[in-house]
Amino acid sequence: MGANAKMTLYTLVYSHYFCRMFRKNALIILLLSSVLMLTGCSEYQRVLKSTDLDYKYTKAVEYYEEGQYNKALPIFKELRELYRGTVKVQDVYYYYCATLFGIEDYILAGYHFKFFYQTFPSHPRANEAAYMTAKCYYLEAPKWSLDQAYTYKAVNELQLYINTHPGSSYIPECNDMIDELRGKLEKKSYEIAYQYYHTRQYRAALTAFANTLNDFPDTPYREEAMFYRMRSAFLLAENSVLDKQADRFKAARTAYLDFVRTFPDSEFKDDADETMTKIEEYLNGKSVS
């Protein structure tokens, strides 16, 4: 038999051998996995069916600490009812809240955390529950481009926590979360105003930019907001009926003066000066002081 033929034969033999070994090992792994899964399922079923409340509570806490929140949740939910009227219900209820947080159901978790600390204010974890209430709203707050109702709720809850827990170690984190949420609200407010400007709704833009500046005096968008407020005032005046133009150009001049006083070296200074020249031309031409 030639060398190539022998090599082909050996290859076929070894390939067949390894395929058999792979299939055998794969079958063993599959069987072991199935056994472990069935064992785990049967154990969990025993926990669910058990009438020993302390045993069920211990196992639920184990599931929670292992991150198996979907297993822990129905047990804590059941134990809340079974322990109702006892001191034990407080610990059970806290874990129920924390498990909801673990499965990222922040709306429901926030609701129950709040109910927990209001119902059991002397519980050792009441402070933590109050903080977690605010954090749930924070985590539920959407990106800036969406409706910001939950962002406002989160800011209110965080501020409430800070006001009612002045010595808490959570306060620095609460302040950081408030800053982040305010950043969303600032951007939302500015972008709404700019959208009015971009779509030539100058009266609405003028009001919206003023609201942004009043609501968020330290906003990083202050320079842009003041510039576009001035531009909105000018364009509104320019497109107004004659009997309203004088007063509106005066308002545009005031907006310009506010802008250049606040940002004398602004990148928008040349554009602002050009706009002011047009404002003065109108006011001087109309002999308006």
C-alpha positions in Angstrom: 0.0 0.0 0.0 1.4 3.4 -1.0 2.2 6.1 1.5 -0.7 8.3 0.4 -3.1 5.5 0.7 -1.9 4.7 4.2 -2.2 8.3 5.2 -5.7 8.5 3.9 -6.6 5.3 5.8 -5.1 6.6 9.1 -7.0 9.9 8.6 -10.3 8.1 8.2 -9.7 5.9 11.2 -8.7 8.8 13.5 -11.5 11.0 12.2 -14.0 8.2 12.9 -12.5 7.7 16.4 -12.6 11.4 17.3 -16.1 11.8 16.0 -17.2 8.9 18.2 -15.5 10.4 21.2 -16.9 13.8 20.5 -20.4 12.5 20.2 -20.0 10.4 23.4 -18.6 13.4 25.4 -21.3 15.7 24.0 -24.0 13.1 25.0 -22.5 12.9 28.6 -22.4 16.7 28.9 -26.0 16.9 27.7 -27.1 14.3 30.1 -25.3 15.9 33.0 -26.8 19.3 32.1 -30.2 17.8 32.0 -29.7 16.1 35.4 -28.6 19.3 36.9 -31.4 21.3 35.4 -34.0 18.7 36.6 -32.4 18.7 40.0 -32.5 22.5 40.2 -36.1 22.6 39.0 -37.2 19.9 41.4 -35.5 21.7 44.3 -37.2 25.0 43.3 -40.6 23.2 43.1 -40.0 21.8 46.6 -39.3 25.3 47.9 -42.5 26.7 46.2 -44.6 23.9 47.7 -43.0 23.9 51.1 -45.2 25.0 54.1 -42.1 25.9 56.2 -42.0 29.7 56.0 -38.6 30.1 57.5 -37.2 27.6 54.9 -38.9 29.4 52.1 -37.5 32.8 53.3 -34.0 31.4 53.6 -34.1 30.0 50.1 -35.6 33.2 48.7 -32.8 35.2 50.2 -30.3 32.7 48.7 -31.8 33.1 45.3 -31.7 36.9 45.7 -28.1 37.0 46.7 -27.2 34.7 43.8 -28.9 37.1 41.4 -31.7 34.6 40.6 -34.3 37.3 41.0 -37.0 35.6 38.9 -36.9 32.7 41.4 -36.8 34.9 44.4 -39.6 37.2 43.4 -42.7 34.9 43.6 -41.5 33.5 46.9 -41.1 37.0 48.5 -44.5 37.9 47.0 -46.1 34.9 48.6 -44.3 35.5 52.0 -45.6 39.1 52.1 -49.1 37.8 52.4 -48.2 34.9 54.7 -46.2 37.1 57.1 -48.8 39.9 57.1 -49.3 41.3 60.5 -46.0 40.0 61.9 -42.6 41.8 62.4 -41.1 39.5 59.8 -43.1 41.0 57.0 -40.8 44.1 57.1 -37.7 42.2 56.1 -39.7 40.2 53.5 -41.1 43.4 52.0 -37.7 45.0 51.8 -36.4 42.0 49.8 -39.4 42.1 47.6 -38.6 45.7 46.7 -35.0 44.9 46.2 -35.9 41.9 43.9 -38.1 44.1 41.8 -35.1 46.4 41.4 -33.0 43.4 40.5 -35.3 42.5 37.6 -35.1 46.2 36.5 -38.8 46.9 37.1 -37.8 50.4 38.4 -41.3 51.9 38.3 -42.8 49.1 40.5 -39.7 48.9 42.6 -39.8 52.7 43.3 -43.4 52.5 44.2 -42.8 49.7 46.7 -39.6 51.2 48.2 -41.5 54.4 48.9 -44.4 52.5 50.5 -41.8 50.6 52.5 -40.0 53.5 54.1 -43.3 55.4 54.7 -44.8 52.4 56.4 -41.8 51.3 58.3 -39.8 54.5 59.0 -37.9 52.9 62.0 -36.7 49.9 60.0 -32.9 49.8 59.7 -33.2 49.9 55.9 -35.8 52.7 55.8 -33.0 55.2 54.9 -31.8 52.9 52.1 -35.3 52.4 50.8 -35.8 56.2 50.6 -32.6 56.5 48.6 -33.6 53.6 46.4 -37.0 55.2 45.7 -35.2 58.2 44.2 -32.7 56.0 42.4 -35.5 54.1 40.7 -36.9 57.3 39.3 -33.4 58.3 38.2 -32.9 55.0 36.3 -36.3 55.3 34.7 -35.7 58.8 33.4 -35.4 58.6 29.6 -32.9 60.3 27.2 -33.4 64.0 26.8 -35.3 63.8 23.4 -38.2 61.9 25.0 -40.9 63.1 27.5 -39.2 64.2 30.7 -42.0 63.5 33.2 -39.9 60.9 35.0 -36.9 63.1 34.9 -38.8 65.8 36.9 -40.1 63.1 39.3 -36.5 61.8 39.8 -35.2 65.3 40.6 -38.0 65.9 43.1 -37.4 62.5 44.8 -33.7 63.1 45.0 -34.1 66.6 46.4 -36.7 65.3 48.9 -34.2 62.6 50.0 -31.4 65.2 50.4 -33.7 67.5 52.4 -34.9 64.8 54.7 -31.6 62.9 55.2 -29.0 65.7 55.6 -26.3 63.4 57.1 -26.7 60.5 54.6 -23.7 59.0 52.9 -25.8 58.8 49.7 -26.1 62.6 49.3 -23.0 63.0 47.1 -24.4 60.4 44.7 -27.8 62.1 44.8 -26.2 65.4 43.9 -24.4 63.8 41.0 -27.7 62.2 39.8 -29.5 65.6 40.0 -26.8 67.3 38.0 -27.1 64.6 35.3 -30.9 64.9 35.2 -30.8 68.7 35.1 -28.4 68.4 32.2 -31.2 66.4 30.3 -33.8 69.0 31.2 -31.5 71.9 30.1 -30.8 70.3 26.8 -34.5 69.5 26.3 -35.5 73.0 27.1 -32.8 74.5 24.8 -33.6 72.2 21.9 -37.3 72.9 22.0 -36.5 76.6 21.9 -34.1 76.2 19.0 -36.6 74.1 17.1 -39.1 77.0 17.3 -36.3 79.3 16.0 -35.4 76.9 13.2 -39.0 76.6 12.1 -39.4 80.4 12.1 -41.9 80.4 15.0 -40.1 83.4 16.5 -42.6 84.4 19.1 -42.6 80.9 20.6 -38.8 80.8 20.3 -38.5 84.1 22.2 -40.6 82.7 25.0 -38.9 79.3 25.0 -35.4 80.8 25.1 -36.4 83.1 28.0 -37.8 80.1 29.9 -34.5 78.2 29.4 -32.5 81.1 30.7 -34.8 81.7 33.7 -35.2 78.0 34.6 -31.5 77.2 34.2 -29.4 80.3 34.8 -26.2 78.3 34.9 -26.9 76.2 31.8 -24.0 75.5 29.5 -26.3 76.6 26.6 -26.6 80.1 28.1 -24.5 81.7 25.4 -26.4 80.1 22.5 -29.7 80.7 24.2 -29.0 84.4 24.7 -27.8 84.8 21.1 -30.8 83.1 19.5 -33.2 84.9 21.9 -31.8 88.2 20.4 -32.1 86.8 16.9 -35.7 85.7 17.6 -36.6 89.1 18.9 -35.1 90.8 15.8 -36.7 88.4 13.3 -40.1 88.7 15.2 -39.8 92.5 14.9 -38.8 92.3 11.2 -41.8 90.2 10.4 -44.3 92.1 12.5 -47.0 94.6 11.3 -45.9 98.2 11.3 -47.6 99.3 14.5 -45.8 96.6 16.5 -42.3 96.9 15.0 -41.0 99.8 17.1 -41.6 98.1 20.4 -40.3 94.8 19.2 -37.1 96.3 17.7 -36.5 98.0 21.1 -36.9 94.6 22.7 -34.4 93.1 20.2 -31.9 95.9 21.1 -32.2 95.1 24.8 -31.6 91.5 24.1 -28.5 92.4 22.1 -27.1 94.5 24.9 -27.8 91.7 27.4 -25.9 89.3 25.2 -22.8 91.4 24.6 -22.5 92.4 28.2 -22.6 88.8 29.3 -20.5 87.3 26.5 -18.3 90.2 25.1 -15.9 87.7 23.4 -18.6 85.3 22.1 -18.0 83.4 18.8 -21.4 84.8 17.8 -20.3 88.5 18.4 -19.9 89.4 14.7 -23.3 88.0 13.8 -24.8 89.8 16.8 -23.2 93.1 15.8 -24.5 92.7 12.2 -28.0 92.1 13.6 -27.7 95.2 15.9 -26.7 97.3 12.9 -30.0 96.4 11.2 -31.9 97.1 14.5 -30.3 100.6 14.7 -31.0 101.3 11.1 -34.7 100.7 11.7 -34.9 102.6 15.0 -32.9 105.6 13.6 -34.9 105.6 10.4 -38.1 105.6 12.4 -36.7 108.2 14.8 -37.4 106.0 17.8 -35.3 106.6 20.9 
